[in-house]
């Protein structure tokens, strides 16, 4: 079993915590940038769990090594901000190893990015028909 299958129950959860995490992204530009760049960050991961193996997300996170300097550069923040943001993003179930986000967070990122693009381009929703 790979990481995508193993973490799907966490990513797809309708737990209110996931909605709160997604709301954080919509309100905090720094967290938004960190979440948006998470999939591109270099990481060292433990081997994925075996088929039917119990998953302890906290123990998995303890084994993940993140290149915070690279992440900070990608998100255009300081390394300390990336480290602090990592704590917020993982505890609010927004990001998951190796490179995924909760479904709610993905939806917020896509909607916000599309909205910002349309604003910069001077487009309105009706213009795209």
N, C-alpha and C positions, 0 to 999 in steps of 0.2 A: 504494500500500500504506500502511495506517495503522500507528500505533504498536503496536496490539494484535497485529496479524499479524506485524510485524517482530520483536517481542520474544518471541513465543510460544516459540521454541526455548529461550530463556534461562529463561523463567518455568516451563516444563514439564519442565525438565531433571531427570533423576534423579541428577545429580552429587552425590556425598557432601557437597560444600560446601553445597548447598541444605539438606540435613538438619541440618548443623551450625548453619547460620544459624537454622533453625526452632527448634533446641534452645536457642539463645541467647534467642530471644523468650520461650520458656517459663520461662526462669530469670531474666530481667532485666525488671523491671517498667517501667523507663524505656524500654528498646527496644520493649517490647510496646506502650506508649502511643504512641510515635513511629510505629511501623509501622501501628498501628490508625488513626491520623489522617492518614497519608501521602496517601491518595486525596483528601482535602479541602483540601490545602495549595495555595496559589497558586504557580504556576510559569511561567516563560517558557522555551519549548522551541524547539529548532531545527525546521525542517520535517521531517516524517517521511521516512524513506528511500524512494527510488523502488523500483518493482517489480524484484526481482532484485538490488538494490544490496547490496553487502557491508556488514555492520554491525560497527562497532567500538564496543563499548559504552563503553569508556573515553573515546573522542573525543566520543561523544554526551553523556556526563556532563559533560565540560568545557564544553559549551555550554548546559547546563541552569542556570537561575537560580531559586533557591528563596527564598521569603519566610520566612526563619527566625524572624522575630519572630512572624508569624502561626502558624507551626507550633508554636513554643514555647507560645503561648497555647492552642492547640487541645489540646496534649498535657499542659498544665499543668506545664511544666518551664521552666528558664531558656533563654535564647537560646543560650548557650554549650553547654549540654547538648544542645540540638537540633542544633547544628552538629557536635558530636562524635558524636552518635548517627547522623547522616546518613552520616558516614564509615564507621562500623561497618556500618550497614544496606546501603549500596551495595557495599562491598567483600566482604560475605558473601552477595551476590546475593539479598538479601531484598526490596529495593525496586527498582522500575524506572520510568523515565519513561514516560508522563507521570504515571500514578497507580496503577500496578499493583504487585502483590506476587508473590513466587514461590508456586507452588501449595502447597508445604509450609508456607510462612508463613501463607497464607490458612487452611489447615486448622488450624494451631495457634491462630490468632486466634479462629476460630469455636468450637473446642473449649473453649478457656480461657474465652472470654466466656460460653458456654452454662453451663459448670461454675460460674463465679462467680455468674451469675444464679440458678442453681438453689440454690446454697448460701445466697445472700441471701434467697431466697424460702422456704427450708426445704424444698425439694423433693428427692426422690430419683428416680433413673432410672425406677423402677417406677411412680411417680406420674403419669408422662406418658402411660401407655397408655390 
